Amino acid sequence: MIKKWLWRVGCLAVLAGLPLAAVERQDCFDSPSTPPPLVRFSVPVLHDETDAADSKTLKGMPTYIWLHGCAPTAAAMFLAYYDAHGFPYLFPGDAGVIPMGREDTHYLDPRTESTIASPQHYANYSLPMDSGYWIMADRSTLGGAHEDNSVADYLRTSWSALMLSYGSTWPENVISGIEAFVLDRHPEAVIENSGLLPVTVSNLNETFELIVDEIDAGRPLIGSADSDGDGRIDHAIPIIGYIRAKSGNLVVCHDGWFHEPRTMEYRPVTVGFPFGIQALITFRIEAPDTIESLHRFHRLDNDSHFFTASEVERMRLEMHEPDFVYEKIVHPVFAGVEIEGVVPVYRFSRNGGGHFYTASESERESVSTHLTGAYTYDGVAFYVYGEPVEGSMPVFRFFHPSTGSHFFTGDVSERDHLIAERSASLLYEGVAWWAPSFP
């Protein structure tokens, strides 16, 4: 009864912009920016590789250090993994972390840092800086906040309107926030989640097998943990691996405090045992069409341009073909044709050098029928929209008479510049196809 009364008084105080003594709930991610002593000075779990009967650790997840909350940090690592595995444009630029020579010194792209928790998030929700017991009204209560632009925003981290102090996040908002963040950037994505799956002594083996299944399928998990062993969950972690050893089951995670992965015994929350797991969250993030990037190269040997959506082909050209100079990403493309309105772009190799691309069935038939001596059909290069739809962008085609090649761009300013400055050498032919827009 007293706790309910305090909670109501607390809500009224926050609405009035006053500090208050908040009732502390037991299921909040509110770990500090530095690890607790039991973690800071603990010896990592070691195991003999010969003792591991079965193990797997996912590759490609960057390690971020605590930034304005453990939940946005963990969620950002989780999302960065998908940024590199089929869902580009979740992060601008390279979402990775670059070592700077010293073991404890790493470089993080400022754009990535802002995607985790932006300066606007800090100004509107982190300030005024408050603690787990004394909550000060921020812009979530007072109004006038910015539109969501970082992971921390989507997770509602530090919101006084939700009775949260600086760096704190409710577990249920991790689930809804991750989904909203992905769908705002990839509306074609299909997302399923398990909700919070409790980890107990009775289901320990069952939930460990769930971790094994998810990791084997290439899907990291989010775990809620008791980082300091006091019996209360306080920390969110991305789980990236498992070790099924004779001496016991282990899991591998990023703890948000160190760049090296943490390997730990898999067990439920237990007083005196750091990093007991209270619950797991699984996500299945799929898309009917994987979005890829269309890369553009300038060929120095014949002054034409080459386009590819194949990362393998792009890397091969950059490493082994000095006449192919990489220029830019032209626009996103589809890797499949699972949605209505998506059509293939066909590629032909021109004898003597150069390539021809078309999304027109009649043009493909004409080239295949009448220009067999000049062109060799390579197959489908990628997929685009056949007609303008909501969320699409036009891609423009130019013809270069002196080389017999075509040039494509989705950049309106580049199109206008070429029409104004190079109309004598490049003939504008109109819209070639429509591509999915950049997020």
Buried (B, 14 or more C-beta within 10 A) or exposed (E): EEEEEBEEBBBEBBEEEEBBEBBEBEBBBBBBBEBBEBBEEBEEBEBEEEEBEEBBBBEBBBBBBBBBBBBBBBBBBBBBBBBBBBBBBBBBEBBBBEEEEEEEEBEBBEEBBBBBBBBBBBEBBBEEEBBBEEBBBBBBBBEEBBEBBBBBBBBBBBBBBBBBBBBBBBBEBBBBBBBBBBBEBBEBBEBEBBEBBBBEEEBBEEBBBBBBEBBEEEBBBBBBBBBBBBBBBBBBBBBBBBBBBEEEBBBBBBBBBBBEBBBBBBBBBEEEBBBBBBBBBBBEBBBEBBBBBBBBBBBEEBBBBBBBBBEEBBEEBBEEBEEBBEEEBBBBBBBEBEBEEBBBBBBBBBEEBBBBBBBBEEBBEEBBEEBEEBBBEEEEBBBBBBEEEEEBBBBBBBEBEEBBBBBBBBBEEBBEEBBEEBEEEBBBEEEBBBBBEEB
